[in-house]
């Protein structure tokens, strides 16, 4: 990640006409909204500078210091811009306290995105000179072209043997689009079906309507035909060993939303809730496993697993004394076997799939799935979550509440 020197930052700070700098005196009022618009615009890098943009917090419009107190709480709030799910795909940014013009300032350095366009609350923000605004259809086409000529992550690679007819158009237009775009953007939309698919990264480009891996995972009519491991295998074992009798077996498949919703039904069927009417004025209910914890862990497995060079599914094995979730693919990026599961240590093998899960409502905020699952287990009285990462898989084990 490129990091500017103090001299370079001070030069940007004082170039009031630059399209690589935004200044905020405080982080109150409409500053968080305007600041996120700027982060989104820097990530899109429409002028194609290939350099990071910088959001200065604690600076006036003319670049002079506003003498804002730069606290740890403010720095954490600024860091949350990356993970709060409002900017998709999540921007790559660095938050620092720097001494500029002899005064403390918060500096948010935003790297140009590898896979634009980037959206804030469903809108594509861009910057040309000091102007910040919403991208036109032509701007959006330019951003899509920029994405085509860069190295693509696996979930954006096209599937040469597939065609746009392998995608479910009704699912895209009735479910995905209304969730992905603000209503006013949809109302003013004059783009073709292929252009809208390309804007959502479901096909390679409007003039190359080949479904991407993302498009097939999210909208595929029969995604398993092209991505062999795109299903979840569920087993209910009547004992504590794999050799014990199989009481139930289900293979859950289909486009992303229907796969996860069908699996929710399967999991709910095996969660046992007991009622204690003598616990107090209000009867007390407790489950062997909290359903929200199971949902978070399975969705994490679907989001972070590898789909490349494997036909292995996510496996859920429900024993009498535990539930095991096995996900193909080990730790990725800055997540290692040693730091796996530690708070704040997050990386994304399938960042565009993560964005789609956020759009569809299966992820509320990035990087908190494990924390939510752990809290749910603690509240329900279950033993701590057991994590066993390896080079080519991750095994998660839940134990029932006593």
C-alpha positions as CSV (number, residue, x, y, z in Angstrom):
1,X,0.0,0.0,0.0
2,X,1.4,3.4,-1.0
3,X,1.9,5.7,2.0
4,X,2.6,9.5,1.4
5,X,5.4,11.3,3.2
6,X,4.6,14.3,5.4
7,X,5.8,16.6,2.7
8,X,3.6,14.9,0.1
9,X,0.6,15.1,2.4
10,X,1.2,18.8,3.1
11,X,1.4,19.5,-0.6
12,X,-1.9,17.7,-1.2
13,X,-3.4,19.5,1.8
14,X,-2.7,22.9,0.3
15,X,-3.7,22.1,-3.3
16,X,-7.3,23.2,-3.1
17,X,-8.1,22.3,-6.7
18,X,-6.7,18.7,-6.4
19,X,-9.0,15.8,-7.1
20,X,-6.8,13.7,-4.7
21,X,-7.7,15.5,-1.5
22,X,-10.8,16.2,0.6
23,X,-10.8,18.2,3.8
24,X,-13.1,18.1,6.8
25,X,-12.9,20.4,9.8
26,X,-14.7,17.9,12.1
27,X,-16.4,14.5,11.8
28,X,-19.8,15.9,12.9
29,X,-23.0,16.8,11.0
30,X,-22.9,15.8,7.4
31,X,-19.1,15.2,7.4
32,X,-19.4,11.3,7.8
33,X,-21.7,11.2,4.7
34,X,-19.6,13.6,2.6
35,X,-16.4,11.9,3.7
36,X,-17.7,8.5,2.6
37,X,-18.6,10.0,-0.8
38,X,-15.0,11.2,-1.1
39,X,-13.6,7.8,-0.1
40,X,-15.9,6.1,-2.7
41,X,-14.7,8.7,-5.4
42,X,-11.0,8.1,-4.5
43,X,-11.5,4.4,-4.8
44,X,-13.1,4.7,-8.2
45,X,-10.2,6.9,-9.4
46,X,-12.0,8.0,-12.6
47,X,-9.1,10.3,-13.8
48,X,-6.9,7.1,-13.5
49,X,-4.1,8.7,-11.4
50,X,-3.1,5.3,-10.1
51,X,-2.4,7.1,-6.8
52,X,-4.2,7.1,-3.5
53,X,-6.6,9.9,-2.6
54,X,-6.5,11.4,0.9
55,X,-9.3,12.5,3.3
56,X,-8.0,15.0,5.8
57,X,-10.0,15.3,9.0
58,X,-9.0,18.3,11.1
59,X,-8.4,20.6,8.2
60,X,-10.3,23.6,6.8
61,X,-11.2,24.1,3.2
62,X,-8.1,26.2,2.6
63,X,-5.9,23.4,4.1
64,X,-5.2,25.2,7.4
65,X,-5.6,23.2,10.6
66,X,-8.9,23.3,12.4
67,X,-7.3,22.2,15.7
68,X,-9.6,19.2,16.0
69,X,-8.6,16.8,18.8
70,X,-7.6,13.5,17.1
71,X,-8.7,10.8,19.5
72,X,-8.4,7.0,19.3
73,X,-12.3,6.9,19.1
74,X,-12.2,9.2,16.0
75,X,-9.5,7.0,14.4
76,X,-11.6,3.8,15.1
77,X,-14.6,5.5,13.6
78,X,-12.7,6.4,10.5
79,X,-11.4,2.9,10.2
80,X,-15.0,1.6,10.3
81,X,-15.5,3.2,6.9
82,X,-13.9,0.0,5.4
83,X,-16.1,-2.5,7.2
84,X,-19.5,-0.9,7.9
85,X,-20.8,-2.2,4.6
86,X,-21.9,1.2,3.2
87,X,-19.1,1.3,0.6
88,X,-19.0,-1.7,-1.7
89,X,-16.8,-3.4,-2.5
90,X,-14.9,-2.5,0.7
91,X,-12.2,0.1,0.0
92,X,-8.6,-0.4,0.8
93,X,-7.6,2.4,3.1
94,X,-5.1,3.4,5.8
95,X,-6.1,5.5,8.8
96,X,-3.4,7.4,10.6
97,X,-2.8,10.3,13.0
98,X,-0.1,12.6,11.4
99,X,1.5,15.8,12.3
100,X,0.9,18.2,9.4
101,X,1.5,22.0,9.4
102,X,2.6,21.5,13.0
103,X,-0.8,20.1,14.1
104,X,-2.3,16.7,14.5
105,X,-4.7,15.6,11.8
106,X,-6.4,12.3,10.9
107,X,-5.4,11.1,7.5
108,X,-7.4,8.5,5.6
109,X,-5.4,7.2,2.5
110,X,-7.6,5.5,0.0
111,X,-6.1,3.2,-2.6
112,X,-7.6,3.0,-6.2
113,X,-9.9,0.0,-6.4
114,X,-8.8,-3.0,-8.5
115,X,-12.4,-3.7,-9.5
116,X,-14.4,-0.5,-9.9
117,X,-17.0,0.8,-9.9
118,X,-17.3,1.2,-6.1
119,X,-20.6,2.4,-4.7
120,X,-21.6,4.2,-1.5
121,X,-25.2,3.4,-0.6
122,X,-25.9,2.2,-4.1
123,X,-24.4,5.3,-5.9
124,X,-21.1,5.5,-7.8
125,X,-19.3,8.6,-6.6
126,X,-16.5,10.2,-8.7
127,X,-14.2,13.2,-8.5
128,X,-12.8,15.4,-11.3
129,X,-10.8,18.4,-9.9
130,X,-12.6,19.8,-6.9
131,X,-16.0,18.5,-8.1
132,X,-17.5,15.4,-6.5
133,X,-20.7,13.9,-8.0
134,X,-22.5,10.8,-9.1
135,X,-21.2,9.0,-12.1
136,X,-23.0,9.3,-15.5
137,X,-23.6,6.3,-17.7
138,X,-20.5,7.2,-19.6
139,X,-18.4,7.5,-16.4
140,X,-19.7,4.1,-15.4
141,X,-18.7,2.5,-18.7
142,X,-15.2,3.9,-18.3
143,X,-14.9,2.4,-14.8
144,X,-16.1,-0.9,-16.2
145,X,-13.5,-0.8,-18.9
146,X,-10.8,-0.1,-16.3
147,X,-11.8,-3.2,-14.4
148,X,-11.6,-5.4,-17.6
149,X,-8.0,-4.5,-18.2
150,X,-6.7,-5.4,-14.7
151,X,-5.9,-8.7,-13.2
152,X,-9.3,-10.1,-12.0
153,X,-9.9,-11.9,-8.8
154,X,-11.3,-15.4,-9.1
155,X,-14.9,-14.3,-8.4
156,X,-14.8,-11.9,-11.3
157,X,-13.2,-14.2,-13.9
158,X,-15.5,-15.1,-16.8
159,X,-16.7,-18.6,-17.4
160,X,-16.0,-19.1,-21.1
161,X,-18.4,-22.1,-21.6
162,X,-21.4,-20.2,-20.1
163,X,-23.8,-17.7,-21.6
164,X,-26.0,-14.9,-20.3
165,X,-29.0,-17.2,-20.6
166,X,-27.5,-19.2,-17.8
167,X,-28.4,-16.4,-15.4
168,X,-31.8,-15.9,-13.9
169,X,-33.0,-12.5,-15.2
170,X,-36.1,-12.3,-12.9
171,X,-33.9,-12.9,-9.8
172,X,-31.5,-10.2,-11.0
173,X,-34.2,-7.6,-11.8
174,X,-36.6,-8.3,-8.9
175,X,-34.3,-9.2,-6.1
176,X,-30.7,-8.1,-6.6
177,X,-31.1,-4.7,-8.4
178,X,-33.5,-3.1,-5.9
179,X,-31.2,-4.1,-3.1
180,X,-28.0,-3.0,-4.9
181,X,-29.1,0.5,-6.1
182,X,-30.8,3.5,-4.5
183,X,-34.4,3.9,-5.8
184,X,-33.6,7.2,-7.6
185,X,-30.8,5.6,-9.5
186,X,-33.0,2.7,-10.6
187,X,-35.8,5.2,-11.6
188,X,-33.4,7.1,-13.9
189,X,-31.8,3.9,-15.3
190,X,-31.6,3.9,-19.1
191,X,-29.1,1.0,-19.3
192,X,-29.6,-2.2,-21.1
193,X,-29.9,-5.5,-19.3
194,X,-26.3,-6.4,-20.2
195,X,-25.1,-3.0,-19.0
196,X,-26.8,-3.5,-15.6
197,X,-25.3,-7.0,-15.3
198,X,-21.9,-5.6,-16.1
199,X,-22.3,-2.8,-13.6
200,X,-23.0,-5.5,-10.9
201,X,-20.0,-7.6,-12.1
202,X,-22.3,-10.5,-13.1
203,X,-20.9,-10.6,-16.6
204,X,-17.5,-9.6,-18.0
205,X,-18.8,-6.6,-19.9
206,X,-21.8,-5.3,-21.8
207,X,-20.2,-6.2,-25.1
208,X,-18.8,-9.4,-23.7
209,X,-21.8,-10.9,-21.9
210,X,-20.1,-13.9,-20.4
211,X,-21.1,-14.7,-16.9
212,X,-18.5,-14.2,-14.2
213,X,-18.0,-16.7,-11.3
214,X,-19.8,-14.1,-9.2
215,X,-22.7,-14.0,-11.6
216,X,-23.0,-17.7,-11.7
217,X,-22.8,-18.0,-7.9
218,X,-25.5,-15.3,-7.3
219,X,-27.8,-15.7,-10.3
220,X,-27.0,-19.0,-11.9
221,X,-29.9,-21.1,-13.1
222,X,-27.8,-24.2,-12.4
223,X,-24.6,-22.9,-10.8
224,X,-23.3,-26.4,-10.0
225,X,-23.0,-27.1,-13.8
226,X,-20.1,-24.6,-13.9
227,X,-18.8,-24.5,-10.3
228,X,-18.6,-28.1,-9.1
229,X,-18.4,-27.4,-5.3
230,X,-21.1,-24.8,-5.1
231,X,-23.4,-26.7,-2.8
232,X,-23.7,-27.5,0.9
233,X,-23.7,-31.1,2.2
234,X,-25.7,-31.6,5.4
235,X,-25.5,-34.8,7.5
236,X,-27.3,-35.6,10.7
237,X,-25.4,-38.4,12.4
238,X,-27.1,-40.5,15.2
239,X,-23.9,-40.6,17.3
240,X,-20.6,-39.0,17.8
241,X,-18.6,-40.7,15.0
242,X,-18.9,-40.6,11.2
243,X,-19.4,-44.4,11.2
244,X,-22.6,-44.1,13.3
245,X,-26.0,-44.2,11.5
246,X,-26.9,-41.4,9.2
247,X,-30.3,-40.1,10.3
248,X,-30.7,-37.4,7.6
249,X,-28.8,-36.2,4.5
250,X,-29.4,-33.1,2.4
251,X,-27.7,-31.5,-0.5
252,X,-28.5,-27.8,-0.6
253,X,-27.7,-26.0,-3.9
254,X,-28.9,-23.2,-6.2
255,X,-28.2,-19.5,-6.5
256,X,-26.8,-17.8,-3.4
257,X,-30.0,-16.4,-1.8
258,X,-32.0,-19.5,-2.3
259,X,-29.2,-21.7,-1.1
260,X,-28.7,-19.8,2.2
261,X,-32.5,-19.5,2.8
262,X,-33.0,-23.2,2.3
263,X,-30.1,-24.0,4.6
264,X,-31.7,-21.8,7.3
265,X,-34.7,-24.0,7.2
266,X,-32.6,-27.1,7.5
267,X,-30.7,-25.8,10.5
268,X,-33.8,-24.5,12.2
269,X,-35.3,-28.0,12.0
270,X,-32.5,-29.4,14.2
271,X,-32.3,-26.6,16.7
272,X,-34.0,-27.9,19.9
273,X,-35.6,-25.3,22.2
274,X,-36.5,-26.2,25.8
275,X,-38.9,-24.2,28.0
276,X,-38.6,-23.8,31.7
277,X,-41.9,-22.4,33.1
278,X,-40.6,-22.3,36.6
279,X,-37.6,-20.1,35.9
280,X,-39.4,-16.9,37.0
281,X,-42.4,-14.7,36.2
282,X,-41.6,-15.2,32.5
283,X,-40.8,-18.7,31.2
284,X,-37.2,-19.2,30.1
285,X,-36.3,-20.6,26.7
286,X,-33.0,-22.0,25.7
287,X,-31.7,-23.9,22.7
288,X,-29.0,-26.5,22.2
289,X,-27.5,-24.2,19.6
290,X,-28.4,-20.6,18.9
291,X,-29.6,-20.4,15.3
292,X,-28.0,-17.0,14.6
293,X,-24.6,-18.4,15.5
294,X,-25.1,-21.3,13.1
295,X,-26.2,-18.9,10.4
296,X,-23.2,-16.6,10.8
297,X,-20.7,-19.5,10.7
298,X,-22.2,-21.1,7.6
299,X,-22.4,-17.8,5.8
300,X,-18.8,-17.2,6.7
301,X,-17.9,-20.5,5.2
302,X,-19.8,-19.8,2.0
303,X,-18.1,-16.3,1.8
304,X,-14.5,-17.2,2.6
305,X,-14.2,-20.7,1.1
306,X,-12.2,-21.4,-2.1
307,X,-14.3,-22.3,-5.2
308,X,-11.2,-22.6,-7.4
309,X,-9.6,-26.0,-8.3
310,X,-11.9,-28.0,-6.1
311,X,-15.3,-29.8,-6.3
312,X,-15.6,-30.0,-2.5
313,X,-18.7,-28.5,-0.9
314,X,-19.1,-26.8,2.5
315,X,-19.9,-29.7,4.8
316,X,-22.1,-29.5,7.9
317,X,-22.1,-32.6,10.1
318,X,-24.5,-32.6,13.0
319,X,-23.5,-35.2,15.6
320,X,-25.2,-35.9,18.9
321,X,-22.5,-34.0,20.8
322,X,-21.4,-31.3,18.4
323,X,-21.8,-29.6,15.0
324,X,-18.9,-29.4,12.6
325,X,-18.7,-27.0,9.7
326,X,-15.9,-27.8,7.2
327,X,-15.0,-25.1,4.6
328,X,-12.7,-25.8,1.7
329,X,-9.7,-23.4,1.5
330,X,-7.5,-22.4,4.4
331,X,-6.7,-18.9,5.7
332,X,-6.2,-16.2,3.0
333,X,-4.1,-13.0,2.7
334,X,-3.3,-11.3,6.0
335,X,-5.2,-14.1,7.9
336,X,-2.9,-16.9,8.8
337,X,-3.1,-20.1,10.8
338,X,-1.5,-18.3,13.7
339,X,-3.9,-15.3,13.8
340,X,-7.0,-17.0,12.5
341,X,-10.1,-15.9,14.5
342,X,-8.5,-12.9,16.2
343,X,-10.6,-9.8,16.4
344,X,-10.0,-7.3,13.6
345,X,-7.9,-9.7,11.5
346,X,-9.9,-10.0,8.3
347,X,-9.2,-10.6,4.6
348,X,-11.4,-11.6,1.6
349,X,-10.6,-14.4,-0.9
350,X,-14.0,-13.6,-2.6
351,X,-14.5,-9.9,-1.9
352,X,-17.1,-9.4,-4.6
353,X,-19.1,-12.4,-3.3
354,X,-18.9,-10.8,0.1
355,X,-20.3,-7.6,-1.5
356,X,-23.2,-9.6,-3.0
357,X,-24.0,-11.2,0.4
358,X,-24.1,-7.8,1.9
359,X,-26.4,-6.5,-0.8
360,X,-28.8,-9.4,-0.3
361,X,-28.9,-8.9,3.4
362,X,-27.0,-12.0,4.6
363,X,-24.1,-9.9,5.9
364,X,-24.8,-6.8,7.9
365,X,-21.2,-5.7,8.5
366,X,-17.9,-7.1,7.4
367,X,-15.5,-8.8,9.7
368,X,-17.9,-9.4,12.6
369,X,-19.4,-12.9,11.8
370,X,-17.2,-14.8,14.3
371,X,-17.7,-12.2,17.0
372,X,-21.5,-12.4,16.6
373,X,-21.3,-16.2,16.7
374,X,-19.2,-16.2,19.8
375,X,-21.4,-13.8,21.6
376,X,-24.5,-15.8,20.7
377,X,-22.9,-19.0,22.0
378,X,-21.9,-17.2,25.3
379,X,-25.4,-15.8,25.8
380,X,-26.9,-19.2,25.2
381,X,-24.6,-21.0,27.6
382,X,-22.7,-23.0,25.0
383,X,-19.0,-23.9,25.4
384,X,-16.5,-21.6,23.4
385,X,-16.3,-22.0,19.7
386,X,-13.5,-24.3,18.5
387,X,-11.5,-23.2,15.4
388,X,-9.1,-25.5,13.6
389,X,-7.6,-23.8,10.5
390,X,-5.3,-25.7,8.2
391,X,-3.6,-25.0,4.9
392,X,-6.5,-26.3,2.7
393,X,-9.6,-26.1,4.9
394,X,-11.1,-24.6,8.1
395,X,-13.0,-26.7,10.6
396,X,-15.3,-25.0,13.1
397,X,-16.9,-27.0,15.9
398,X,-19.8,-26.0,18.1
399,X,-20.7,-27.8,21.3
400,X,-24.3,-27.9,22.7
401,X,-25.5,-25.9,25.7
402,X,-25.6,-28.1,28.8
